[in-house]
Amino acid sequence: MSAVFETKNRENQIELLENYWLSKLKSKDLNKIENIIIDIENEINVNNISKKNKISRQYVNKLFLKHVGKTPSEFYKIHRFRKVVEEYRDTQSLTDLAYQKLFYDQSHFIRAFKTVTNNKPSSFFKRVDSPPSKSHFEIQGIKILTNPYKIFVEE
C-alpha cells in the first residue's frame, strides 16, 4: 500500500490500488453450484443431484440457498415459469404450454403458475399483453419489467 502513496502518477496509483484490492479477493470455485443449476434446469431431482455430487440433499439445499438465494425447488418453479413466459408468444395456447413444459395436466399447470405469480395463467397473460399500467410488477421478489411486446425479468 505504501507504493501507492509514493507514486505521483495518478494512472499508476489507480493500477496499484486495483492490483492491491484484487489480491485481497478470495477466489471461489463455483463449478459445483453451476453444475447443480444446470442439473436442476435439466429437471434432475435433488436426490439424484446429491448422489451425483456425493453430497447430502441438505448440503445441496444449503449450497443452493447460499449462492442463489432460493431453494432448488423455488429456483425450478421460477425457471419453469420463465420458460412458459418465453414460449407463450409462439404458442398462444395455454393447454399446449402446459403439456410442453411437462406439467401432468392443465390443473397442475394452473396451480404451479398461481404459486409463482398469484394469478391464473390466462389473467396473467392478459395483463402482460395489454399496455401496462405500471412499468413492472414483482413475483416472489423478482422484478418483471413489462412492455406491450416483451417481458423482461430482472433479478
N, C-alpha and C positions, 0 to 999 in steps of 0.2 A: 504494500500500500504506500510505503514511503516513496517509491519510484514515481507515483502519480504526482505527489507534491513537488518532487524535484524536477519534473519535466515541465518545460514552459510552453511547449506547443500543445494547443487545445486538442488537435486531432489525435496526437499521441496519448494525451491524458485520457481521452474517451476510450481509445483502444485498450489502454492498460486497465482502466476501470472495468470494461466489458470482460476482458480476459480474467480479471480478478474475480468478478462475480460469477462468471461461468465456471470457474474452478471450484466454487463453493456448492454448485448444484450437484445433487446426488443423481447418479444415473440409475434409471429404473428399467427393468426388463418387463415390458408389458406384453410380451408374446403370449403368455398363458391366458391373460384376460382377452386378448384379441382372438385367440383360438376358441375360447369359450363363447364369445359373442357370435362368431361365425357358426359354431355348432348350434346355438340357440336359434339363429336366423334360419338354419337348415333343419329346424324342428327336431333336433335331438334333445331328448329329455334330460333333466338334471342328473338322474341316476346313471344314465349311460355316460354323460359328460364326466361325472366323478370317477367312474370306473376307468374311462379312457385316460384321464389325467392322474390317476392313482391318488386321489384326494377325496375327502368325505363330502357328502352333499352339503353339510353345514358350512364347510370351508368354501365350497363353490358359491353358496349364497353370500357368505361374508365377503369374499373377494369381489364378487359382483357388486354388492351394495357399496363397498368402499370405492371402487373405481368408476362405477356407472351411476350410482346414486339411486338405483332401483333394484328390486329383486329380479332374478331371471324370469319369473312368471309375469311380472309387471312389464318388463322390457319386451317380452314376447308378445303380449297383448298390444302394446304400442306399435311394435314392428308390424304385426299383422294388420292393425288399423291403418298404418301408413301405406301398406301395400294395397289395401282396399281403396283408399282415397286416390292413390296414384292410378289405379286401373279403372276407377269408376267412369272417367271421361270416355274411355274406349268402349266400355261395356254398356253402360246406361241401364243395366238390368241388375237389380239387387239380388234376385234369385240366382242368376248366373254367377255373380260375385261371391255369393255365399258358398256355392259348391266349388268354385275355383280356388278359394282360399282355405279349403279343407275344413270347413265347418260341417258338422254332422248333418244339420238341416237348417232351414231358414230361421226357425225359432232360436236355435243355438247362436246363429249369426247375430240376430237382433239383440239377444241377451248380452253377448260379448261386446257388441258395439255400444250398447247402453252403459255397460260397465266403464268404458273408457270415456264416452262423451256425454253421458246423462241425457242422450237423445236417441230416438229411433233413427235408423239409417235414412229413412225417407225424409223425415223432418230435418235431419242434419244436412242432407244434400240440397234440399230446397233452400235452406238458409244460406248455404255456401254458394249455390248457383245464382241466387238473386243478388242484386247490388248490395254490398254490405252497408249496414247502418253504422258499424264500427270497423275499424281497420284490423281488428284482431279479436280473438276470443281465446280462453285458456281451457286446456284439457289436462287434468292431473298435473298442473304446474308447468305444462309446456305451452308456450305461446304459439298459436296458429295465426299467421298473418294471412289475410284474405284479399282477393280482388275478384272481379267477376269471371276471370279466365283461369286463374291458377290458385293453388293452395300452397302456401309456404310454411314449413314447420321450422321454428326457431327454438333451439334448445339451449 
